[in-house]
Amino acid sequence: MIAYLEFEKPIAELQARIGELRETAHAGSIDIAGEVSKLEAKSDRLLRDTYAKLTPWQKTQVARHPDRPHLKDYIAGFITDFMPLAGDRAFADDLAIIGGLGRLDGRRVMVIGHEKGDDTATRLRHNFGMAKPEGYRKAIRLMELADRFGLPVVTLVDTPGAFPGIQAEERGQAEAIARSTEQCLALGVPMVAAIVGEGGSGGAIAVAAANKVIMFEHAVYSVISPEGCASILWRTGDKAADAAEAMKVTAAELLKLGVIDRIVPEPTGGAHRNAAVAIASLGAAIGEELDKLSGKKPAALRAARRDKYLAIG
């Protein structure tokens, strides 16, 4: 069953009506195939029209949809021979960030990404994708390993932000984020980052300062959540929709600003409605971007990153 968002109520009502008609048809001998077909066509049109004009706040809700594919789904979908690598060699293994070696279309890569979890137990285990310092230190270790062996780095970003708890601050959260961002910029190998859901604050940029940043059509990427921005500017989270509009969090706006380099289209109704198609599209896009970067010298890759980020703003 699809979990419908608030703005999808008219679609949900149509789908419920279609379900009722089908049950009626099964219970009796009335032929209602024509009526069901009309309602399905109407539902499809409404879904397309709704998703063609989503507001930034509605896109934020889609980006957070619990049924969107997660890191484990992307790895299963387009990474073969995946070998997870755990721990920061200093404190612990942070399950909010997962990384390891694998192959993308036969190309050896280092994959690093946020895992939110897809039910209550796994969300708690992965801390809702909010990494602690040891998570970023693990990412640094894996990026250094990739650099040493000449492996391209692929990161998949989906986090509301770094974990803000007191224990994270005690272990040097800000320093770990800064060092991870620095390591991204220092890599002598190609790096491609994909914003697949939420790209929140330093928790996202710490593994997304790449040569190429691509983004799903209905993902969001910002320095703070809309609710956080609203609570600072208006002293209330009720203004989150206004904050999302002002912050330019959508892929289309960020492409105009030069923050991202490419938008990856999603299936009609979002990646959660057809995960297989979304995963395949993302894998193909990452492969194409790595092809463009292959063969470039380490100095050229570092210079390109430097120029890219200095040009923003």
Secondary structure, 3 states (H helix, E strand, C coil): CCCCCHHHHHHHHHHHHHHHHHHHHHHCCCCCHHHHHHHHHHHHHHHHHHHHCCCHHHHHHHHCCCCCCCHHHHHHHHCEEEEECCCCCCCCCCCCEEEEEEEECCEEEEEEEECCCCCHHHHHHCHHHCCCHHHHHHHHHHHHHHHHHCCCEEEEEEECCCCCCHHHHHCCHHHHHHHHHHHHHHCCCCEEEEEEEEEEHHHHHCCCCCCEEEEECCCEEECCCHHHHHHHHCCCHHHHHHHHHHHCCEHHHHHHHCCCCEEECCCCCCHHHCHHHHHHHHHHHHHHHHHHHCCCCHHHHHHHHHHHHHHCC
